[in-house]
């Protein structure tokens, strides 16, 4: 199916309509801003009195920049962006190669590129390109299901940036990129025989993968099974995270009053483990509210996918939903000790410019798909 493009004679009038503030997905925007506000609040609590005490107002700056990028992503017709996928893909691969070659080393990982005094994580923006690439490829298929040839071709295209991200090393981001491909392939249609074959290949590859991953990644998996194996090393984060969640009780200990968070037992309390500190200070009730907001955000994205004007728009929305859901499940599962530790931040809550801006760009693409409904 070819991507539909608006007829030139019909651009002016619809352009005015789909750029109307009334037609924006206001629930999507409001929910995302509420989650971001919870994040800023928790970042302030986790960092006050530390060397990262300015992280909360920097996060507000990233949110404002993200809103600007969201408006740009909303304004440019997503069909135009799909047409530029080859260029965007090439630039993404070049950016990842540059990161591996000359990127800034932090905690033994080379994942950031310094630009004007700030460090940007290229892989976060590559996620957006992968969503667009997968949407373009699958929307142009002439059949109602994905053939093995198409699966191999699309899988190869996704594998190149994923391999470069993994080499940084950044296993968590690589996993989230694969979630976009998996969700899109299932939506496009895949015979159960092929799915069984893929599952068998993955199962056979597990022993090989065990020896390919880094030593610290193996240690994390082992301490996931039994954190007491290394209580002061690789199991420390899991143990402290579970203690913090347990301390929260029903109502929480209150903002800036969590013992694990404020006494600095909880590492990365404003980044990857922000949900642990949030659970300690706001309790079970706060966790339910936060997860409920994420649920509403995901359902709003899915609703836009259902009403998308074409298959390409549907794939874009579902790609965004799959990626955000993967981030949410892995991060929350990680801090609760139900999944191995990986460096995956919590979207809109964890401190960080690259992840915050990329998420708002994705939400802009969802709004973009919604607004094109008014152009026909």
C-alpha positions as CSV (number, residue, x, y, z in Angstrom):
1,X,0.0,0.0,0.0
2,X,1.4,3.4,-1.1
3,X,1.5,6.2,1.4
4,X,-1.3,8.7,0.7
5,X,-0.3,12.3,0.1
6,X,-2.7,15.2,0.1
7,X,-3.5,16.7,-3.3
8,X,-1.8,20.1,-3.8
9,X,-5.1,21.8,-4.6
10,X,-6.4,20.8,-1.2
11,X,-3.5,21.9,1.1
12,X,-4.4,25.5,2.1
13,X,-7.9,25.0,3.6
14,X,-7.1,21.7,5.5
15,X,-3.8,23.2,6.7
16,X,-5.7,25.9,8.6
17,X,-8.1,23.3,10.0
18,X,-5.6,20.7,11.3
19,X,-3.4,23.4,12.8
20,X,-6.2,24.7,14.9
21,X,-5.6,24.5,18.6
22,X,-9.1,22.9,18.9
23,X,-8.0,19.9,16.9
24,X,-5.0,19.0,19.0
25,X,-5.1,16.0,21.2
26,X,-5.5,17.9,24.4
27,X,-5.9,14.9,26.7
28,X,-2.6,13.5,25.4
29,X,-0.8,16.8,26.1
30,X,-2.4,17.3,29.5
31,X,-1.6,13.8,30.7
32,X,2.0,14.0,29.5
33,X,2.4,17.3,31.3
34,X,1.0,15.9,34.6
35,X,3.4,13.0,34.4
36,X,6.2,15.4,33.7
37,X,5.2,17.5,36.7
38,X,5.3,14.4,38.9
39,X,8.8,13.8,37.6
40,X,10.1,17.3,38.3
41,X,8.7,17.1,41.8
42,X,10.4,13.8,42.5
43,X,13.7,14.9,40.9
44,X,13.6,17.9,43.2
45,X,13.1,15.6,46.2
46,X,15.8,13.2,45.2
47,X,18.5,15.8,44.4
48,X,18.1,18.6,46.9
49,X,21.2,19.0,49.0
50,X,23.3,17.0,46.5
51,X,25.6,18.0,43.7
52,X,22.7,17.4,41.3
53,X,20.4,19.9,43.1
54,X,19.9,21.9,39.8
55,X,18.5,18.8,38.0
56,X,14.9,19.7,38.6
57,X,14.9,23.1,36.9
58,X,17.1,21.7,34.1
59,X,14.3,19.1,33.6
60,X,11.8,21.9,33.3
61,X,14.0,23.4,30.6
62,X,14.1,20.1,28.7
63,X,10.3,19.8,29.0
64,X,9.9,23.3,27.5
65,X,12.3,22.4,24.6
66,X,10.4,19.1,24.2
67,X,7.1,21.0,23.8
68,X,8.7,23.1,21.1
69,X,9.9,19.9,19.3
70,X,6.5,18.4,19.8
71,X,4.9,21.3,18.0
72,X,7.4,21.0,15.1
73,X,6.8,17.2,14.9
74,X,3.0,18.0,14.8
75,X,3.2,20.6,12.1
76,X,5.3,18.8,9.5
77,X,3.1,16.3,7.6
78,X,4.2,12.8,8.7
79,X,4.0,11.7,5.0
80,X,6.8,14.2,4.3
81,X,8.8,12.7,7.2
82,X,8.3,9.2,5.9
83,X,9.6,10.3,2.5
84,X,12.8,11.4,4.2
85,X,13.4,8.1,6.0
86,X,16.4,7.1,3.9
87,X,18.2,10.3,4.8
88,X,17.2,10.2,8.5
89,X,18.2,6.5,8.7
90,X,21.6,7.3,7.2
91,X,22.2,10.2,9.6
92,X,21.2,8.0,12.5
93,X,23.7,5.4,11.6
94,X,26.4,8.0,11.2
95,X,25.5,9.5,14.5
96,X,25.7,6.2,16.3
97,X,29.1,5.4,14.7
98,X,30.3,8.8,15.8
99,X,29.1,8.1,19.3
100,X,31.0,4.8,19.4
101,X,34.1,6.5,18.0
102,X,34.3,9.9,19.8
103,X,31.5,9.9,22.3
104,X,31.8,10.9,25.9
105,X,32.6,8.0,28.3
106,X,30.4,7.9,31.4
107,X,30.3,4.8,33.7
108,X,32.3,2.8,31.2
109,X,29.7,3.5,28.4
110,X,30.3,5.7,25.4
111,X,26.7,6.9,24.8
112,X,26.8,10.7,24.7
113,X,27.9,13.3,22.2
114,X,28.9,16.7,23.7
115,X,27.2,19.6,21.9
116,X,27.6,23.3,23.1
117,X,28.3,22.1,26.7
118,X,25.4,19.6,26.8
119,X,25.6,15.9,26.3
120,X,23.0,14.3,24.0
121,X,22.2,10.6,23.7
122,X,21.9,10.0,19.9
123,X,20.3,6.6,20.5
124,X,17.2,8.2,22.0
125,X,16.5,10.1,18.8
126,X,17.3,7.0,16.7
127,X,14.2,5.4,18.3
128,X,12.0,8.0,16.4
129,X,13.7,7.2,13.1
130,X,13.2,3.4,13.7
131,X,9.5,4.1,14.3
132,X,9.2,6.0,11.0
133,X,11.3,3.5,9.0
134,X,9.2,0.5,10.2
135,X,6.0,2.4,9.5
136,X,7.1,3.3,6.0
137,X,8.3,-0.2,5.1
138,X,5.2,-2.0,6.4
139,X,2.7,0.5,5.0
140,X,4.1,-0.1,1.5
141,X,3.7,-3.9,1.6
142,X,1.2,-5.1,-1.0
143,X,0.2,-8.2,1.0
144,X,-1.8,-8.6,4.2
145,X,1.0,-10.4,6.0
146,X,4.7,-10.2,6.3
147,X,6.7,-12.6,4.2
148,X,10.0,-14.2,5.5
149,X,11.9,-12.0,2.9
150,X,10.3,-8.8,4.2
151,X,10.9,-9.9,7.8
152,X,14.6,-10.5,7.1
153,X,15.0,-7.2,5.2
154,X,13.2,-5.1,7.8
155,X,14.9,-7.0,10.6
156,X,18.3,-6.3,9.0
157,X,17.6,-2.6,8.7
158,X,16.6,-2.4,12.4
159,X,19.5,-4.6,13.4
160,X,22.2,-2.2,12.2
161,X,21.3,0.7,14.6
162,X,20.4,-1.8,17.4
163,X,23.9,-3.4,17.1
164,X,25.6,0.0,17.3
165,X,23.5,0.9,20.3
166,X,24.4,-2.4,22.0
167,X,28.1,-1.8,21.3
168,X,28.1,1.5,23.3
169,X,27.1,-0.6,25.4
170,X,23.4,0.1,26.0
171,X,21.4,-3.1,26.2
172,X,18.3,-1.4,27.5
173,X,17.9,1.0,24.6
174,X,18.6,-1.8,22.2
175,X,15.7,-3.8,23.7
176,X,13.3,-0.9,23.4
177,X,14.1,-0.4,19.7
178,X,13.4,-4.1,19.1
179,X,10.0,-3.7,20.8
180,X,8.9,-1.3,18.0
181,X,9.8,-3.9,15.4
182,X,8.1,-6.8,17.3
183,X,4.8,-4.8,17.7
184,X,4.7,-3.6,14.1
185,X,5.3,-7.1,12.7
186,X,2.5,-8.6,14.8
187,X,0.1,-5.8,13.6
188,X,1.1,-6.3,10.0
189,X,0.4,-10.1,10.2
190,X,2.8,-12.9,10.7
191,X,2.0,-16.6,10.3
192,X,2.2,-18.6,13.5
193,X,4.7,-21.0,11.9
194,X,7.1,-18.0,11.4
195,X,6.5,-16.9,15.0
196,X,7.3,-20.4,16.3
197,X,10.4,-20.4,14.1
198,X,11.6,-17.1,15.5
199,X,10.9,-18.3,19.1
200,X,12.9,-21.4,18.4
201,X,15.9,-19.5,17.0
202,X,15.8,-17.1,20.0
203,X,15.8,-20.0,22.4
204,X,18.7,-21.7,20.7
205,X,20.6,-18.4,20.6
206,X,20.3,-17.8,24.4
207,X,23.4,-19.8,25.3
208,X,25.4,-18.0,22.7
209,X,24.0,-14.6,23.9
210,X,25.0,-15.4,27.4
211,X,28.7,-15.4,26.4
212,X,28.3,-12.3,24.2
213,X,27.0,-10.0,26.8
214,X,29.3,-8.1,29.1
215,X,30.4,-9.4,32.5
216,X,28.4,-6.8,34.4
217,X,25.3,-7.7,32.5
218,X,25.7,-11.4,33.5
219,X,26.2,-10.3,37.1
220,X,23.0,-8.3,36.9
221,X,21.0,-11.3,35.7
222,X,22.4,-13.5,38.4
223,X,21.7,-11.0,41.1
224,X,18.2,-10.6,39.6
225,X,17.7,-14.3,40.4
226,X,19.3,-13.9,43.9
227,X,20.3,-10.3,44.9
228,X,22.0,-11.6,48.0
229,X,24.8,-13.1,45.8
230,X,26.4,-9.7,45.7
231,X,24.7,-7.4,48.3
232,X,27.2,-4.6,48.0
233,X,27.9,-4.9,44.3
234,X,25.5,-5.8,41.5
235,X,22.7,-6.7,43.8
236,X,22.9,-3.4,45.8
237,X,20.5,-1.4,43.6
238,X,17.8,-4.1,43.6
239,X,17.9,-4.5,47.4
240,X,17.8,-0.8,48.1
241,X,15.1,-0.3,45.5
242,X,12.8,-2.9,47.1
243,X,13.5,-1.5,50.5
244,X,12.4,1.9,49.3
245,X,9.2,0.6,47.8
246,X,8.4,-1.3,50.9
247,X,9.0,1.8,53.1
248,X,6.3,3.7,51.1
249,X,3.4,1.7,52.6
250,X,-0.1,2.9,51.5
251,X,0.3,6.7,51.6
252,X,4.1,7.2,51.5
253,X,6.5,9.0,53.8
254,X,5.9,12.4,52.1
255,X,7.9,14.5,49.7
256,X,11.6,14.8,50.7
257,X,11.0,12.5,53.7
258,X,11.9,9.1,52.2
259,X,14.7,7.6,54.2
260,X,16.2,5.5,51.4
261,X,16.0,8.4,49.0
262,X,17.1,11.2,51.3
263,X,19.9,9.3,53.0
264,X,21.3,8.4,49.6
265,X,21.0,4.7,49.9
266,X,19.1,4.6,46.7
267,X,21.4,5.1,43.7
268,X,20.4,7.0,40.6
269,X,17.3,8.2,42.5
270,X,16.5,10.9,39.9
271,X,17.3,8.8,36.8
272,X,16.7,5.1,36.3
273,X,15.4,4.4,39.9
274,X,13.2,7.4,40.2
275,X,10.1,5.2,40.5
276,X,11.6,3.6,43.7
277,X,11.9,7.0,45.3
278,X,8.5,8.0,44.1
279,X,7.0,4.8,45.6
280,X,8.7,5.5,48.9
281,X,7.5,9.1,49.3
282,X,4.0,8.7,47.8
283,X,3.2,5.1,48.6
284,X,0.8,2.7,47.0
285,X,-1.7,5.4,46.3
286,X,0.9,7.5,44.4
287,X,2.0,4.5,42.4
288,X,-1.5,3.7,41.4
289,X,-2.1,7.3,40.3
290,X,1.2,7.4,38.3
291,X,0.6,4.1,36.6
292,X,-3.0,5.1,35.9
293,X,-1.8,8.2,34.1
294,X,0.6,6.1,32.0
295,X,-2.3,3.8,31.2
296,X,-4.4,6.7,30.0
297,X,-1.5,8.1,28.0
298,X,-1.1,4.7,26.2
299,X,-4.8,4.3,25.6
300,X,-4.9,7.8,24.1
301,X,-2.1,6.9,21.7
302,X,-3.9,3.6,20.8
303,X,-7.1,5.6,20.1
304,X,-5.3,7.8,17.7
305,X,-3.9,4.6,16.0
306,X,-7.5,3.3,15.6
307,X,-8.6,6.5,13.9
308,X,-5.5,7.1,11.8
309,X,-6.2,8.1,8.2
310,X,-3.9,5.3,6.8
311,X,-1.8,2.3,7.7
312,X,1.4,4.4,8.0
313,X,-0.2,6.6,10.6
314,X,-1.4,3.5,12.5
315,X,2.0,2.0,12.5
316,X,3.6,5.3,13.8
317,X,1.1,5.5,16.7
318,X,1.4,1.8,17.7
319,X,5.2,2.1,17.4
320,X,5.2,4.9,19.9
321,X,2.8,3.0,22.2
322,X,5.0,-0.1,22.0
323,X,8.1,1.7,22.8
324,X,6.7,3.7,25.8
325,X,5.0,0.5,27.1
326,X,8.4,-1.3,26.9
327,X,10.1,1.5,28.8
328,X,7.4,1.4,31.5
329,X,7.3,-2.4,31.9
330,X,11.0,-2.8,32.0
331,X,11.7,0.2,34.3
332,X,8.9,-0.6,36.8
333,X,9.7,-4.3,36.7
334,X,13.4,-3.5,37.3
335,X,12.9,-1.3,40.4
336,X,10.4,-3.9,41.8
337,X,13.0,-6.7,41.4
338,X,10.8,-8.5,38.8
339,X,13.2,-7.9,35.9
340,X,17.1,-7.7,35.6
341,X,18.6,-4.2,36.0
342,X,19.0,-2.3,32.7
343,X,19.7,1.3,32.0
344,X,16.2,2.2,30.9
345,X,14.7,5.5,32.2
346,X,11.1,6.1,32.9
347,X,9.6,8.3,30.2
348,X,8.6,11.8,31.2
349,X,9.7,11.2,34.8
350,X,13.4,10.4,34.8
351,X,15.8,13.3,34.6
352,X,17.5,13.6,31.2
353,X,17.3,15.9,28.2
354,X,17.6,13.3,25.4
355,X,14.9,11.0,26.6
356,X,12.5,13.8,27.5
357,X,12.9,15.5,24.1
358,X,12.6,12.3,22.1
359,X,9.4,11.3,24.0
360,X,7.8,14.7,23.2
361,X,8.8,14.3,19.5
362,X,7.1,10.9,19.5
363,X,4.0,12.4,21.1
364,X,4.2,15.1,18.4
365,X,4.1,12.4,15.7
366,X,1.0,10.9,17.3
367,X,-0.7,14.3,17.3
368,X,0.5,14.7,13.7
369,X,-1.4,11.5,12.7
370,X,-4.5,12.7,14.5
371,X,-4.5,16.1,12.8
372,X,-4.2,14.6,9.3
373,X,-7.7,13.2,9.8
374,X,-9.0,16.8,9.3
375,X,-7.1,17.2,6.0
376,X,-9.3,14.8,4.1
